[in-house]
Every structure is written in structure tokens, then in C-alpha cells.
Amino acid sequence: REKPTGTLRMATADLQEAGGSKEERWQRFSHWMAARGANMEKVRIANVNGMRGLVAAQDIAENESIVEIPLGASIDITDP
């Protein structure tokens, strides 16, 4: 499989360039992912005990998917 080059840099640059609050950046990232077929409606970004991460935005049943990220929306962070 051929690795996409520069994907992470482009996505990061787009988010940083646009600026805005953390919530606005999260919304832009969520829209970017959704445009590529990802589903992240069940989570939101939050700070918990001084650590930033994802928390449930709604009840999630046992064995239910939390996020769905198709290969086309994946980000390769390895060196080219």
C-alpha cells in the first residue's frame, strides 16, 4: 500500500492557519473527517484531569462502535 505523503502536515496546517478556539478547531477537524466518511458523532474533545482527549458525547452501548474512520480518512504520521 502506498503511503500518502504530507497528509498530516496539510491537515495540521489547515487547522492552525484557520485559528479560532479549541472548540472551533475541533468542529473543523470533525467536518474534515466527516467529508472523508468518518463518523465521530459519539465523542467530543475534552480536558479531563489535565489531559486532553475524547469523551463520550452520548450513551454508547456495549459492542457499539465509538468512532468509524475509513482508510481514506486515516492519517499516516510515519516519515516518508
C-alpha atoms as an extended CHARMM CRD file, in Angstrom:
* protein
*
        80  EXT
         1         1  ARG       CA              0.0000000000        0.0000000000        0.0000000000  PROA      1               0.0000000000
         2         2  GLU       CA              1.3710000000        3.3820000000       -0.9590000000  PROA      2               0.0000000000
         3         3  LYS       CA              1.5150000000        5.8480000000        1.9300000000  PROA      3               0.0000000000
         4         4  PRO       CA              0.0290000000        9.3280000000        1.4780000000  PROA      4               0.0000000000
         5         5  THR       CA              2.7440000000       11.9340000000        1.9260000000  PROA      5               0.0000000000
         6         6  GLY       CA              2.2210000000       15.1970000000        3.7150000000  PROA      6               0.0000000000
         7         7  THR       CA             -1.3480000000       14.3640000000        4.7920000000  PROA      7               0.0000000000
         8         8  LEU       CA             -0.7440000000       15.1240000000        8.4650000000  PROA      8               0.0000000000
         9         9  ARG       CA              1.1990000000       18.2920000000        7.6770000000  PROA      9               0.0000000000
        10        10  MET       CA             -1.5730000000       19.5460000000        5.3740000000  PROA      10              0.0000000000
        11        11  ALA       CA             -4.3690000000       18.8070000000        7.8600000000  PROA      11              0.0000000000
        12        12  THR       CA             -2.4100000000       20.3610000000       10.7260000000  PROA      12              0.0000000000
        13        13  ALA       CA             -1.5030000000       23.4340000000        8.6780000000  PROA      13              0.0000000000
        14        14  ASP       CA             -5.1310000000       23.9070000000        7.6120000000  PROA      14              0.0000000000
        15        15  LEU       CA             -6.3380000000       23.7750000000       11.2170000000  PROA      15              0.0000000000
        16        16  GLN       CA             -3.6090000000       26.0730000000       12.5460000000  PROA      16              0.0000000000
        17        17  GLU       CA             -3.9770000000       28.5540000000        9.6970000000  PROA      17              0.0000000000
        18        18  ALA       CA             -7.6670000000       28.9550000000       10.3350000000  PROA      18              0.0000000000
        19        19  GLY       CA             -7.0900000000       29.7010000000       14.0420000000  PROA      19              0.0000000000
        20        20  GLY       CA            -10.0560000000       30.0020000000       16.3660000000  PROA      20              0.0000000000
        21        21  SER       CA            -10.8880000000       28.4560000000       19.7050000000  PROA      21              0.0000000000
        22        22  LYS       CA            -10.2290000000       24.8110000000       20.5400000000  PROA      22              0.0000000000
        23        23  GLU       CA            -13.9340000000       24.1290000000       20.0240000000  PROA      23              0.0000000000
        24        24  GLU       CA            -13.8570000000       25.7620000000       16.5670000000  PROA      24              0.0000000000
        25        25  ARG       CA            -10.7530000000       23.7680000000       15.5980000000  PROA      25              0.0000000000
        26        26  TRP       CA            -12.4290000000       20.5510000000       16.8090000000  PROA      26              0.0000000000
        27        27  GLN       CA            -15.5050000000       21.3940000000       14.7110000000  PROA      27              0.0000000000
        28        28  ARG       CA            -13.3520000000       21.9850000000       11.6160000000  PROA      28              0.0000000000
        29        29  PHE       CA            -11.4950000000       18.7070000000       12.2310000000  PROA      29              0.0000000000
        30        30  SER       CA            -14.8080000000       16.8650000000       12.6890000000  PROA      30              0.0000000000
        31        31  HSD       CA            -16.1280000000       18.3220000000        9.4200000000  PROA      31              0.0000000000
        32        32  TRP       CA            -12.8560000000       17.4220000000        7.6630000000  PROA      32              0.0000000000
        33        33  MET       CA            -13.1920000000       13.8310000000        8.9000000000  PROA      33              0.0000000000
        34        34  ALA       CA            -16.9100000000       13.6380000000        8.0310000000  PROA      34              0.0000000000
        35        35  ALA       CA            -16.1810000000       14.8260000000        4.4820000000  PROA      35              0.0000000000
        36        36  ARG       CA            -13.9520000000       11.7550000000        4.1760000000  PROA      36              0.0000000000
        37        37  GLY       CA            -16.6120000000        9.3760000000        5.5030000000  PROA      37              0.0000000000
        38        38  ALA       CA            -15.6940000000        9.2860000000        9.2080000000  PROA      38              0.0000000000
        39        39  ASN       CA            -18.3180000000        9.2180000000       11.9370000000  PROA      39              0.0000000000
        40        40  MET       CA            -17.2840000000       10.8370000000       15.2260000000  PROA      40              0.0000000000
        41        41  GLU       CA            -20.7180000000       11.9530000000       16.4390000000  PROA      41              0.0000000000
        42        42  LYS       CA            -20.4960000000        9.9030000000       19.6390000000  PROA      42              0.0000000000
        43        43  VAL       CA            -17.4170000000       11.6780000000       21.0010000000  PROA      43              0.0000000000
        44        44  ARG       CA            -16.2080000000       15.1770000000       21.7450000000  PROA      44              0.0000000000
        45        45  ILE       CA            -12.8480000000       16.5730000000       22.7740000000  PROA      45              0.0000000000
        46        46  ALA       CA            -12.4300000000       17.4860000000       26.4430000000  PROA      46              0.0000000000
        47        47  ASN       CA             -9.8750000000       18.1100000000       29.1550000000  PROA      47              0.0000000000
        48        48  VAL       CA            -10.1480000000       15.5270000000       31.9310000000  PROA      48              0.0000000000
        49        49  ASN       CA             -7.7570000000       15.6530000000       34.8930000000  PROA      49              0.0000000000
        50        50  GLY       CA             -5.3850000000       17.8720000000       32.9250000000  PROA      50              0.0000000000
        51        51  MET       CA             -5.3040000000       15.5920000000       29.8810000000  PROA      51              0.0000000000
        52        52  ARG       CA             -6.9610000000       16.3430000000       26.5390000000  PROA      52              0.0000000000
        53        53  GLY       CA             -8.7400000000       13.5130000000       24.8030000000  PROA      53              0.0000000000
        54        54  LEU       CA            -12.0520000000       12.1680000000       23.5800000000  PROA      54              0.0000000000
        55        55  VAL       CA            -15.0400000000       11.5840000000       25.8550000000  PROA      55              0.0000000000
        56        56  ALA       CA            -18.4760000000       10.1760000000       25.1170000000  PROA      56              0.0000000000
        57        57  ALA       CA            -20.9560000000       12.7710000000       23.8590000000  PROA      57              0.0000000000
        58        58  GLN       CA            -23.8670000000       10.3210000000       24.2110000000  PROA      58              0.0000000000
        59        59  ASP       CA            -24.6340000000        6.9090000000       25.6690000000  PROA      59              0.0000000000
        60        60  ILE       CA            -22.7010000000        4.1490000000       23.9340000000  PROA      60              0.0000000000
        61        61  ALA       CA            -23.9870000000        0.5940000000       24.1030000000  PROA      61              0.0000000000
        62        62  GLU       CA            -21.7540000000       -2.3940000000       24.7220000000  PROA      62              0.0000000000
        63        63  ASN       CA            -20.0420000000       -3.5430000000       21.4850000000  PROA      63              0.0000000000
        64        64  GLU       CA            -21.1740000000       -0.3710000000       19.6680000000  PROA      64              0.0000000000
        65        65  SER       CA            -18.6170000000        1.4820000000       17.5440000000  PROA      65              0.0000000000
        66        66  ILE       CA            -17.3290000000        4.6610000000       19.1690000000  PROA      66              0.0000000000
        67        67  VAL       CA            -15.7620000000        6.1840000000       16.0600000000  PROA      67              0.0000000000
        68        68  GLU       CA            -15.6840000000        4.9860000000       12.4570000000  PROA      68              0.0000000000
        69        69  ILE       CA            -12.7300000000        6.1330000000       10.3880000000  PROA      69              0.0000000000
        70        70  PRO       CA            -12.4090000000        4.7870000000        6.8370000000  PROA      70              0.0000000000
        71        71  LEU       CA             -8.9520000000        4.2060000000        5.4140000000  PROA      71              0.0000000000
        72        72  GLY       CA             -9.3740000000        7.3000000000        3.1960000000  PROA      72              0.0000000000
        73        73  ALA       CA             -9.5820000000        9.4820000000        6.3140000000  PROA      73              0.0000000000
        74        74  SER       CA             -6.6030000000        7.9150000000        8.0610000000  PROA      74              0.0000000000
        75        75  ILE       CA             -3.5090000000        9.9980000000        8.6950000000  PROA      75              0.0000000000
        76        76  ASP       CA             -0.0560000000        8.4460000000        8.2990000000  PROA      76              0.0000000000
        77        77  ILE       CA              2.4170000000       10.0540000000       10.6970000000  PROA      77              0.0000000000
        78        78  THR       CA              5.4570000000        7.9640000000        9.7560000000  PROA      78              0.0000000000
        79        79  ASP       CA              8.4100000000        9.5300000000        7.9940000000  PROA      79              0.0000000000
        80        80  PRO       CA              8.2220000000        9.2170000000        4.1930000000  PROA      80              0.0000000000
